[in-house]
Each structure stands twice: as structure tokens, then as C-alpha cells.
Amino acid sequence: MKNILYFNRTMKLGGTEKVILQLCDTMKDSVDKIVVCTLGGANVERLEKMGIKHYEIPDIERKDPVTIIKTLKMVSKIIKDENINIVHTHHRMAAFYTRILSFFKKFTFINTAHNTFEDKKFLTRFSLKKAKVIAVGEMVKKNLTDFYGLKESQVTVIYNSVEEFDGNFNVIPKLEKYKNEGYVLVGNIGRLRPQKGMNYYIEAADKILSKGKKAKFFIVGDGPEKDNLNSQIKSLKREKDIILLGQRQDVQNVMKQLDFIVLSSLWEGLPLIPLEAFSVKKPVVATKVDGTPEIVRNKFNGLLVEAKNTLELSEAMLKLIENNNLIEEYSKNAYETYVNKFSYSIFKKNYIEFYNNIN
């Protein structure tokens, strides 16, 4: 009997949350029960549609003693009431709570590490000491073994994936209009927070537009940096050329209507955005941080640049804007990369095998 609890901070519209949804889809027919506990978010509705029960708990980033004790009690009750024997965490604080509960309850403890970090060394070591750890890429595994001192044998690499585009194509009038007018359409997609480096993307776009190139630059997403990015665009007087499309759930549909995708992140684990782009045959210009070069191969399925380097980023984007043949070549290779290494069927097979091998 396998009853799984997936434990994360939120179920918002993010990459980690998307992986949890994929795991629910992957494992629901292979195990007896799946439940999820988080602070909540837009993806709770998707869990409910899948028939997965969601428990709302306090924000695990809050460190005050009252919240910690309340959270421990709530998660402990979920484990007892739902007869949970596998707790699979997706956040370091979730792993911390689970490690504490493991002193009092018997269950298998799994943690998926989605990012690289270089902080909270004691907390992370303590939290993961008894966990079976999954790293979403080789660089994430290296971070866990080199910086945090985990044993190599404790960490298994399972690459993230995205489902192939379902073909539900909905034309976005604004994109169609610019495309028909002969513009090259470039997109940067992600939560609007400093990690994603959107400000560098805007600066790089401004450099290209200053050369008189016929291109439009889009940003898809929402988050705390939205006002700052809007102010930056206004100060550059680029409101007509650098356009925020807001939060969207049809990311692959949007990507399909763009010419190529940019990932300007300052750090990543193994990002989903390049996988989504590759699944709809779009190349990626990306910063060579952490696990990103495990997906994007320079001059094969995209271009790699240094993080925070607006000149290098603008030159790479310009290279594709000025060469449609290069876009077509990289697009073909991008889709091959997705099919051969990052397809959803490979992701499902690897996770099912991992769970089946749990003692």
C-alpha cells in the first residue's frame, strides 16, 4: 500500500507546482492515495479536478514559534488521518518539518530539490539527512553533494519535463497582428521576480530597438517586480515595443506564436521554460546558469550567454532576429532534444521506477 503526501509551500502557477501536478497525474493510477498540503494557490482547482485532496496549511516560510507548532500539528494529523507512508517534499522548509516529524512517525521521506542554493547549510543538511533525494538535474545534484555534503548515493537525478502541446491553438490577436506586419516576436516567460532577470532582458531589447530592428518583445507572467519593470519600460519610452501580457495559463500556446524564447535568469535548478519552448519547436536564448546548459546547447538548439550581461544577451537575440534560417535550424534541434531527453513519457517512466524501488 502506498499513500503519498506531496508537501510544498504553495500551489501557485510556478514550475515546482507544475511538477507536483505532473507527479499526481503520473502516480495516481499506481498508488492507493495521493494528498497534497500547501498554503494554496491557483493550481488547487486543478488538483480538485484530478480528484486529489488538498489540505491548506500555514505559510511554511513563516518562522515564528506559533506557526511552526501549528504547522507540525496539522501535518502530523494529515499523516495520521490519511494513513500516509510516503512524504514527498518539494521545498526546504517542507523537508525541515518532515525531518522533525520523522522522529515521531514512520514513513518514507523523499525530497525533490528543484534549485541550487548556497545558504542555510545546517538547516538543509539536517532536513535532508534521512531523505531519499531527487535532483532535477546534474548541477542540482552537484550542489547537494559539493556544498551541502550529501552522499552521491543518496541523490538520484530525474529530469523535469512538460507535457507535449495538446494542439489546442488559440490565436492571440495582438501577436497575430504584429506577425502579419512582419515583426519578429520574442518572449520571456516567468514569475516577475529578481531571479528571472527581466530587467536585463528589457535593457537588451532596448539596445536592439535602438538599431531600428523590426521586433516586438513580450513578457508573460506576474509578480512583485511588475511595477518596476513597467517603470523601466516607460523610462526607456518603449511601451509600444516591450509589452507585458500578464499571467497566462496557456504558455505553450503563447510560445507557439512567438519566434523564439528568452530565459534571462540569474539562477535556476532545471527550468521548465526551455522544455516548454522545445516541446513547441521554439529555440531559446538563455543565461548559462546552473542546470540550464543541460537543456540549452549553445549553437545547437539555442544560444547561451552570461547572466547579467545585457550586451551579450542583445547580440544573441539579434543573431536570431536577423537570421530566420538559424531559427529554423535550432527549432528542429530543440524538438529533437525534447523528444529524446525530456519527454513526458521519460519523466513518468523514471518516477514510476523510483517509487517502485522504494523499500
C-alpha positions as a LaTeX table, in Angstrom:
\begin{tabular}{lrrr}
\hline
Residue & $x$ (\AA) & $y$ (\AA) & $z$ (\AA) \\
\hline
Met1 & 0.00 & 0.00 & 0.00 \\
Lys2 & 1.33 & 3.43 & $-1.00$ \\
Asn3 & $-0.32$ & 6.59 & 0.33 \\
Ile4 & 1.60 & 9.71 & $-0.73$ \\
Leu5 & 1.61 & 13.21 & 0.72 \\
Tyr6 & 3.10 & 15.90 & $-1.54$ \\
Phe7 & 4.24 & 18.77 & 0.67 \\
Asn8 & 5.20 & 22.20 & $-0.72$ \\
Arg9 & 4.89 & 25.86 & 0.19 \\
Thr10 & 2.23 & 26.79 & $-2.41$ \\
Met11 & 0.17 & 25.56 & $-5.36$ \\
Lys12 & 0.59 & 28.81 & $-7.32$ \\
Leu13 & 1.33 & 28.95 & $-11.06$ \\
Gly14 & 5.03 & 28.05 & $-10.81$ \\
Gly15 & 7.48 & 25.43 & $-12.05$ \\
Thr16 & 7.64 & 23.38 & $-8.84$ \\
Glu17 & 3.85 & 23.39 & $-8.59$ \\
Lys18 & 3.65 & 22.18 & $-12.20$ \\
Val19 & 5.93 & 19.24 & $-11.32$ \\
Ile20 & 3.63 & 18.34 & $-8.39$ \\
Leu21 & 0.65 & 18.29 & $-10.77$ \\
Gln22 & 2.63 & 16.05 & $-13.13$ \\
Leu23 & 3.50 & 13.69 & $-10.27$ \\
Cys24 & $-0.16$ & 13.49 & $-9.26$ \\
Asp25 & $-1.04$ & 12.63 & $-12.85$ \\
Thr26 & 1.85 & 10.14 & $-13.12$ \\
Met27 & 1.29 & 8.30 & $-9.85$ \\
Lys28 & $-2.48$ & 8.40 & $-9.28$ \\
Asp29 & $-3.12$ & 5.07 & $-11.01$ \\
Ser30 & $-0.08$ & 3.35 & $-9.44$ \\
Val31 & $-0.68$ & 4.13 & $-5.76$ \\
Asp32 & $-3.59$ & 3.88 & $-3.35$ \\
Lys33 & $-3.89$ & 7.54 & $-2.38$ \\
Ile34 & $-2.39$ & 10.97 & $-3.05$ \\
Val35 & $-2.99$ & 14.10 & $-0.96$ \\
Val36 & $-1.28$ & 17.50 & $-1.12$ \\
Cys37 & $-0.68$ & 20.08 & 1.59 \\
Thr38 & 0.35 & 23.69 & 0.85 \\
Leu39 & $-0.59$ & 27.29 & 1.55 \\
Gly40 & $-2.88$ & 27.13 & $-1.50$ \\
Gly41 & $-2.94$ & 28.90 & $-4.87$ \\
Ala42 & $-4.44$ & 28.83 & $-8.35$ \\
Asn43 & $-3.47$ & 25.20 & $-9.03$ \\
Val44 & $-5.60$ & 23.84 & $-6.16$ \\
Glu45 & $-8.50$ & 23.87 & $-8.61$ \\
Arg46 & $-6.55$ & 21.59 & $-10.95$ \\
Leu47 & $-5.87$ & 19.19 & $-8.08$ \\
Glu48 & $-9.58$ & 19.06 & $-7.30$ \\
Lys49 & $-10.40$ & 18.30 & $-10.95$ \\
Met50 & $-7.97$ & 15.37 & $-10.73$ \\
Gly51 & $-9.73$ & 14.13 & $-7.60$ \\
Ile52 & $-6.73$ & 14.93 & $-5.38$ \\
Lys53 & $-7.48$ & 16.20 & $-1.86$ \\
His54 & $-5.70$ & 19.41 & $-0.85$ \\
Tyr55 & $-5.08$ & 20.47 & 2.74 \\
Glu56 & $-4.43$ & 24.16 & 3.39 \\
Ile57 & $-1.65$ & 24.79 & 5.91 \\
Pro58 & 0.11 & 27.96 & 7.14 \\
Asp59 & 2.92 & 29.54 & 5.13 \\
Ile60 & 5.97 & 27.37 & 5.88 \\
Glu61 & 8.27 & 30.34 & 5.25 \\
Arg62 & 6.94 & 31.92 & 8.46 \\
Lys63 & 9.40 & 31.08 & 11.22 \\
Asp64 & 7.57 & 32.27 & 14.37 \\
Pro65 & 7.12 & 29.55 & 17.06 \\
Val66 & 3.29 & 29.66 & 16.98 \\
Thr67 & 3.21 & 28.98 & 13.21 \\
Ile68 & 5.86 & 26.23 & 13.47 \\
Ile69 & 3.97 & 24.37 & 16.21 \\
Lys70 & 0.64 & 24.80 & 14.41 \\
Thr71 & 2.10 & 23.51 & 11.12 \\
Leu72 & 3.73 & 20.50 & 12.78 \\
Lys73 & 0.41 & 19.57 & 14.40 \\
Met74 & $-1.55$ & 19.99 & 11.16 \\
Val75 & 0.86 & 17.96 & 9.00 \\
Ser76 & 1.12 & 15.29 & 11.70 \\
Lys77 & $-2.68$ & 14.99 & 11.72 \\
Ile78 & $-2.78$ & 14.71 & 7.90 \\
Ile79 & $-0.21$ & 11.87 & 8.02 \\
Lys80 & $-2.26$ & 10.07 & 10.68 \\
Asp81 & $-5.74$ & 10.66 & 9.23 \\
Glu82 & $-4.75$ & 9.77 & 5.66 \\
Asn83 & $-2.51$ & 6.84 & 6.72 \\
Ile84 & 0.42 & 8.37 & 4.80 \\
Asn85 & 3.50 & 6.18 & 4.36 \\
Ile86 & 5.40 & 8.33 & 1.81 \\
Val87 & 6.00 & 12.05 & 2.36 \\
His88 & 7.46 & 13.71 & $-0.73$ \\
Thr89 & 8.61 & 17.29 & $-0.13$ \\
His90 & 9.39 & 20.00 & $-2.71$ \\
His91 & 10.67 & 22.85 & $-0.52$ \\
Arg92 & 13.46 & 23.07 & 2.06 \\
Met93 & 11.14 & 24.15 & 4.87 \\
Ala94 & 8.76 & 21.31 & 3.97 \\
Ala95 & 11.76 & 18.97 & 4.28 \\
Phe96 & 12.62 & 20.54 & 7.67 \\
Tyr97 & 9.11 & 19.87 & 9.02 \\
Thr98 & 9.14 & 16.35 & 7.61 \\
Arg99 & 12.52 & 15.55 & 9.21 \\
Ile100 & 11.17 & 16.63 & 12.62 \\
Leu101 & 8.01 & 14.55 & 12.16 \\
Ser102 & 10.12 & 11.53 & 11.14 \\
Phe103 & 11.35 & 11.30 & 14.76 \\
Phe104 & 7.77 & 10.53 & 15.85 \\
Lys105 & 6.17 & 8.84 & 12.84 \\
Lys106 & 7.26 & 6.09 & 10.46 \\
Phe107 & 7.16 & 6.86 & 6.73 \\
Thr108 & 9.44 & 7.02 & 3.68 \\
Phe109 & 10.81 & 10.52 & 3.21 \\
Ile110 & 11.54 & 11.79 & $-0.34$ \\
Asn111 & 12.63 & 15.28 & $-1.29$ \\
Thr112 & 12.89 & 16.76 & $-4.77$ \\
Ala113 & 15.50 & 19.54 & $-4.99$ \\
His114 & 14.34 & 21.99 & $-7.66$ \\
Asn115 & 17.04 & 24.66 & $-7.33$ \\
Thr116 & 20.66 & 25.25 & $-6.42$ \\
Phe117 & 21.37 & 27.18 & $-3.22$ \\
Glu118 & 24.39 & 28.30 & $-1.22$ \\
Asp119 & 22.81 & 29.22 & 2.09 \\
Lys120 & 21.17 & 27.63 & 5.16 \\
Lys121 & 23.81 & 24.89 & 5.21 \\
Phe122 & 22.95 & 23.48 & 8.63 \\
Leu123 & 19.18 & 23.61 & 8.02 \\
Thr124 & 19.48 & 21.87 & 4.63 \\
Arg125 & 21.87 & 19.16 & 5.89 \\
Phe126 & 19.65 & 18.46 & 8.90 \\
Ser127 & 16.45 & 18.44 & 6.81 \\
Leu128 & 17.75 & 16.08 & 4.10 \\
Lys129 & 19.92 & 13.77 & 6.21 \\
Lys130 & 17.44 & 10.86 & 6.14 \\
Ala131 & 15.68 & 11.67 & 2.86 \\
Lys132 & 15.86 & 9.89 & $-0.46$ \\
Val133 & 16.72 & 12.91 & $-2.62$ \\
Ile134 & 15.79 & 13.56 & $-6.24$ \\
Ala135 & 17.71 & 16.30 & $-8.06$ \\
Val136 & 16.08 & 17.78 & $-11.17$ \\
Gly137 & 19.45 & 17.99 & $-12.94$ \\
Glu138 & 23.14 & 17.14 & $-12.65$ \\
Met139 & 24.08 & 20.65 & $-11.47$ \\
Val140 & 21.45 & 20.45 & $-8.71$ \\
Lys141 & 22.94 & 17.11 & $-7.64$ \\
Lys142 & 26.46 & 18.62 & $-7.69$ \\
Asn143 & 25.23 & 21.48 & $-5.48$ \\
Leu144 & 23.76 & 19.00 & $-2.99$ \\
Thr145 & 26.90 & 16.84 & $-2.82$ \\
Asp146 & 29.59 & 19.55 & $-3.07$ \\
Phe147 & 28.08 & 22.35 & $-1.00$ \\
Tyr148 & 25.74 & 20.51 & 1.38 \\
Gly149 & 27.79 & 17.34 & 1.73 \\
Leu150 & 25.13 & 14.78 & 0.77 \\
Lys151 & 26.42 & 11.40 & $-0.38$ \\
Glu152 & 26.29 & 10.77 & $-4.13$ \\
Ser153 & 24.40 & 7.52 & $-3.48$ \\
Gln154 & 21.66 & 9.48 & $-1.67$ \\
Val155 & 20.79 & 11.60 & $-4.73$ \\
Thr156 & 19.05 & 10.41 & $-7.91$ \\
Val157 & 18.76 & 12.67 & $-10.97$ \\
Ile158 & 15.35 & 12.74 & $-12.64$ \\
Tyr159 & 14.97 & 15.48 & $-15.21$ \\
Asn160 & 11.86 & 17.63 & $-15.21$ \\
Ser161 & 9.56 & 17.51 & $-18.20$ \\
Val162 & 6.48 & 19.14 & $-19.65$ \\
Glu163 & 3.60 & 17.52 & $-21.46$ \\
Glu164 & 3.62 & 17.88 & $-25.22$ \\
Phe165 & 1.40 & 20.67 & $-26.54$ \\
Asp166 & $-2.18$ & 19.43 & $-26.72$ \\
Gly167 & $-2.80$ & 21.20 & $-30.03$ \\
Asn168 & $-5.44$ & 23.50 & $-28.52$ \\
Phe169 & $-4.24$ & 26.51 & $-30.54$ \\
Asn170 & $-5.90$ & 29.83 & $-29.74$ \\
Val171 & $-4.80$ & 32.83 & $-31.78$ \\
Ile172 & $-3.77$ & 35.83 & $-29.69$ \\
Pro173 & $-4.90$ & 38.80 & $-31.81$ \\
Lys174 & $-2.10$ & 41.15 & $-30.72$ \\
Leu175 & 0.58 & 38.59 & $-31.66$ \\
Glu176 & $-1.12$ & 37.74 & $-34.94$ \\
Lys177 & $-1.33$ & 41.43 & $-35.88$ \\
Tyr178 & 2.38 & 42.06 & $-35.28$ \\
Lys179 & 3.35 & 38.84 & $-37.07$ \\
Asn180 & 1.32 & 39.84 & $-40.13$ \\
Glu181 & 3.06 & 43.22 & $-40.09$ \\
Gly182 & 6.44 & 41.47 & $-40.37$ \\
Tyr183 & 7.75 & 41.78 & $-36.82$ \\
Val184 & 9.97 & 39.15 & $-35.20$ \\
Leu185 & 8.25 & 38.18 & $-31.93$ \\
Val186 & 10.39 & 37.45 & $-28.87$ \\
Gly187 & 9.08 & 36.29 & $-25.49$ \\
Asn188 & 10.37 & 35.99 & $-21.93$ \\
Ile189 & 8.11 & 33.96 & $-19.65$ \\
Gly190 & 8.28 & 33.55 & $-15.88$ \\
Arg191 & 7.33 & 34.89 & $-12.50$ \\
Leu192 & 8.24 & 38.58 & $-12.27$ \\
Arg193 & 10.83 & 38.46 & $-9.51$ \\
Pro194 & 14.53 & 39.42 & $-9.42$ \\
Gln195 & 15.68 & 35.82 & $-10.05$ \\
Lys196 & 14.31 & 35.92 & $-13.59$ \\
Gly197 & 16.46 & 38.89 & $-14.69$ \\
Met198 & 13.67 & 40.51 & $-16.71$ \\
Asn199 & 15.30 & 43.94 & $-16.25$ \\
Tyr200 & 18.35 & 42.71 & $-18.21$ \\
Tyr201 & 16.03 & 41.42 & $-20.95$ \\
Ile202 & 14.39 & 44.87 & $-21.18$ \\
Glu203 & 17.80 & 46.59 & $-21.42$ \\
Ala204 & 18.91 & 44.14 & $-24.13$ \\
Ala205 & 15.66 & 44.67 & $-26.07$ \\
Asp206 & 16.19 & 48.43 & $-25.89$ \\
Lys207 & 19.67 & 48.02 & $-27.44$ \\
Ile208 & 18.18 & 46.06 & $-30.35$ \\
Leu209 & 15.32 & 48.50 & $-30.87$ \\
Ser210 & 17.84 & 51.36 & $-30.92$ \\
Lys211 & 19.30 & 49.74 & $-34.05$ \\
Gly212 & 15.89 & 50.07 & $-35.75$ \\
Lys213 & 15.19 & 46.32 & $-35.86$ \\
Lys214 & 11.61 & 45.24 & $-36.59$ \\
Ala215 & 10.92 & 43.22 & $-33.44$ \\
Lys216 & 8.46 & 43.16 & $-30.56$ \\
Phe217 & 9.44 & 41.90 & $-27.12$ \\
Phe218 & 6.91 & 40.31 & $-24.77$ \\
Ile219 & 6.91 & 39.44 & $-21.09$ \\
Val220 & 4.47 & 36.82 & $-19.82$ \\
Gly221 & 3.92 & 36.49 & $-16.08$ \\
Asp222 & 3.07 & 38.33 & $-12.90$ \\
Gly223 & 4.85 & 39.01 & $-9.64$ \\
Pro224 & 6.41 & 41.55 & $-7.29$ \\
Glu225 & 8.66 & 43.13 & $-9.95$ \\
Lys226 & 5.77 & 44.09 & $-12.26$ \\
Asp227 & 5.67 & 47.79 & $-11.30$ \\
Asn228 & 9.46 & 48.14 & $-11.50$ \\
Leu229 & 9.52 & 46.57 & $-14.96$ \\
Asn230 & 6.69 & 48.80 & $-16.16$ \\
Ser231 & 8.58 & 51.85 & $-14.86$ \\
Gln232 & 11.75 & 50.70 & $-16.62$ \\
Ile233 & 9.88 & 50.30 & $-19.94$ \\
Lys234 & 8.28 & 53.76 & $-19.56$ \\
Ser235 & 11.60 & 55.42 & $-18.74$ \\
Leu236 & 13.01 & 53.94 & $-21.98$ \\
Lys237 & 9.87 & 55.07 & $-23.87$ \\
Arg238 & 9.38 & 51.53 & $-25.18$ \\
Glu239 & 5.74 & 50.91 & $-24.20$ \\
Lys240 & 4.83 & 50.05 & $-27.83$ \\
Asp241 & 7.70 & 47.63 & $-28.32$ \\
Ile242 & 8.22 & 45.87 & $-24.95$ \\
Ile243 & 4.83 & 44.57 & $-23.86$ \\
Leu244 & 3.65 & 42.83 & $-20.69$ \\
Leu245 & 0.98 & 40.24 & $-21.48$ \\
Gly246 & 0.25 & 39.37 & $-17.83$ \\
Gln247 & $-0.18$ & 35.94 & $-16.28$ \\
Arg248 & $-1.33$ & 33.23 & $-18.68$ \\
Gln249 & $-2.01$ & 29.53 & $-18.22$ \\
Asp250 & $-1.64$ & 28.67 & $-21.94$ \\
Val251 & 2.15 & 29.10 & $-22.01$ \\
Gln252 & 2.81 & 26.64 & $-24.84$ \\
Asn253 & 0.03 & 28.24 & $-26.90$ \\
Val254 & 1.67 & 31.65 & $-26.45$ \\
Met255 & 5.13 & 30.26 & $-27.26$ \\
Lys256 & 3.86 & 28.69 & $-30.47$ \\
Gln257 & 3.00 & 32.19 & $-31.73$ \\
Leu258 & 6.46 & 33.62 & $-30.98$ \\
Asp259 & 9.69 & 33.21 & $-32.98$ \\
Phe260 & 11.97 & 32.36 & $-30.07$ \\
Ile261 & 12.09 & 32.44 & $-26.27$ \\
Val262 & 14.50 & 34.16 & $-23.87$ \\
Leu263 & 15.41 & 32.96 & $-20.38$ \\
Ser264 & 17.38 & 35.70 & $-18.61$ \\
Ser265 & 17.55 & 34.09 & $-15.15$ \\
Leu266 & 20.29 & 34.79 & $-12.61$ \\
Trp267 & 19.98 & 31.24 & $-11.24$ \\
Glu268 & 17.83 & 28.15 & $-11.92$ \\
Gly269 & 17.60 & 24.49 & $-10.98$ \\
Leu270 & 16.40 & 22.81 & $-14.16$ \\
Pro271 & 14.00 & 25.37 & $-15.67$ \\
Leu272 & 10.75 & 24.28 & $-17.32$ \\
Ile273 & 10.55 & 27.24 & $-19.74$ \\
Pro274 & 13.14 & 25.83 & $-22.22$ \\
Leu275 & 11.38 & 22.45 & $-22.11$ \\
Glu276 & 8.03 & 24.10 & $-22.90$ \\
Ala277 & 9.68 & 26.04 & $-25.73$ \\
Phe278 & 11.36 & 22.94 & $-27.16$ \\
Ser279 & 8.08 & 20.99 & $-26.99$ \\
Val280 & 6.54 & 23.50 & $-29.44$ \\
Lys281 & 9.69 & 23.67 & $-31.62$ \\
Lys282 & 10.99 & 27.04 & $-30.43$ \\
Pro283 & 14.69 & 27.76 & $-29.76$ \\
Val284 & 15.88 & 29.52 & $-26.61$ \\
Val285 & 18.40 & 32.24 & $-25.82$ \\
Ala286 & 19.34 & 31.56 & $-22.20$ \\
Thr287 & 21.78 & 32.53 & $-19.49$ \\
Lys288 & 24.26 & 29.75 & $-18.76$ \\
Val289 & 23.39 & 29.29 & $-15.10$ \\
Asp290 & 23.15 & 26.06 & $-13.10$ \\
Gly291 & 21.08 & 23.40 & $-14.92$ \\
Thr292 & 20.09 & 25.48 & $-17.95$ \\
Pro293 & 23.05 & 24.30 & $-20.12$ \\
Glu294 & 21.86 & 20.73 & $-19.52$ \\
Ile295 & 18.90 & 21.66 & $-21.73$ \\
Val296 & 20.05 & 24.51 & $-23.99$ \\
Arg297 & 23.12 & 23.59 & $-26.05$ \\
Asn298 & 24.89 & 26.61 & $-27.49$ \\
Lys299 & 24.57 & 26.91 & $-31.29$ \\
Phe300 & 22.52 & 23.70 & $-31.44$ \\
Asn301 & 19.03 & 24.32 & $-30.04$ \\
Gly302 & 19.62 & 27.90 & $-28.92$ \\
Leu303 & 22.26 & 30.31 & $-27.67$ \\
Leu304 & 23.86 & 30.66 & $-24.23$ \\
Val305 & 25.03 & 33.94 & $-22.70$ \\
Glu306 & 26.44 & 35.12 & $-19.38$ \\
Ala307 & 23.91 & 36.20 & $-16.77$ \\
Lys308 & 23.50 & 39.97 & $-16.18$ \\
Asn309 & 25.34 & 40.72 & $-19.45$ \\
Thr310 & 22.92 & 42.86 & $-21.48$ \\
Leu311 & 25.35 & 43.34 & $-24.37$ \\
Glu312 & 25.87 & 39.59 & $-24.82$ \\
Leu313 & 22.12 & 38.97 & $-24.46$ \\
Ser314 & 21.26 & 41.63 & $-27.04$ \\
Glu315 & 23.83 & 40.25 & $-29.51$ \\
Ala316 & 22.46 & 36.71 & $-29.16$ \\
Met317 & 18.87 & 37.86 & $-29.65$ \\
Leu318 & 19.95 & 40.00 & $-32.63$ \\
Lys319 & 21.65 & 36.98 & $-34.19$ \\
Leu320 & 18.29 & 35.15 & $-34.34$ \\
Ile321 & 16.24 & 38.23 & $-35.25$ \\
Glu322 & 18.46 & 38.71 & $-38.31$ \\
Asn323 & 18.62 & 35.04 & $-39.36$ \\
Asn324 & 15.39 & 33.12 & $-39.82$ \\
Asn325 & 17.29 & 30.10 & $-41.19$ \\
Leu326 & 19.11 & 29.84 & $-37.88$ \\
Ile327 & 15.78 & 29.94 & $-36.02$ \\
Glu328 & 14.51 & 27.08 & $-38.20$ \\
Glu329 & 17.67 & 25.00 & $-37.65$ \\
Tyr330 & 17.64 & 25.48 & $-33.88$ \\
Ser331 & 13.87 & 24.83 & $-33.76$ \\
Lys332 & 14.30 & 21.40 & $-35.35$ \\
Asn333 & 17.09 & 20.52 & $-32.92$ \\
Ala334 & 15.08 & 21.87 & $-29.98$ \\
Tyr335 & 12.20 & 19.48 & $-30.65$ \\
Glu336 & 14.60 & 16.54 & $-31.07$ \\
Thr337 & 16.15 & 17.41 & $-27.69$ \\
Tyr338 & 12.70 & 17.40 & $-26.07$ \\
Val339 & 11.68 & 14.05 & $-27.58$ \\
Asn340 & 14.97 & 12.25 & $-26.88$ \\
Lys341 & 15.78 & 13.53 & $-23.39$ \\
Phe342 & 12.96 & 15.48 & $-21.75$ \\
Ser343 & 9.68 & 14.00 & $-22.97$ \\
Tyr344 & 6.83 & 13.47 & $-20.54$ \\
Ser345 & 6.90 & 9.71 & $-21.13$ \\
Ile346 & 10.55 & 9.56 & $-19.96$ \\
Phe347 & 9.69 & 11.62 & $-16.85$ \\
Lys348 & 6.78 & 9.31 & $-15.98$ \\
Lys349 & 8.83 & 6.14 & $-16.52$ \\
Asn350 & 11.66 & 7.42 & $-14.30$ \\
Tyr351 & 9.38 & 8.44 & $-11.43$ \\
Ile352 & 7.36 & 5.21 & $-11.52$ \\
Glu353 & 10.62 & 3.22 & $-11.39$ \\
Phe354 & 11.87 & 5.35 & $-8.49$ \\
Tyr355 & 8.70 & 4.78 & $-6.46$ \\
Asn356 & 8.65 & 1.06 & $-7.28$ \\
Asn357 & 12.19 & 0.71 & $-5.94$ \\
Ile358 & 11.34 & 2.24 & $-2.56$ \\
Asn359 & 11.90 & $-0.34$ & 0.15 \\
\hline
\end{tabular}
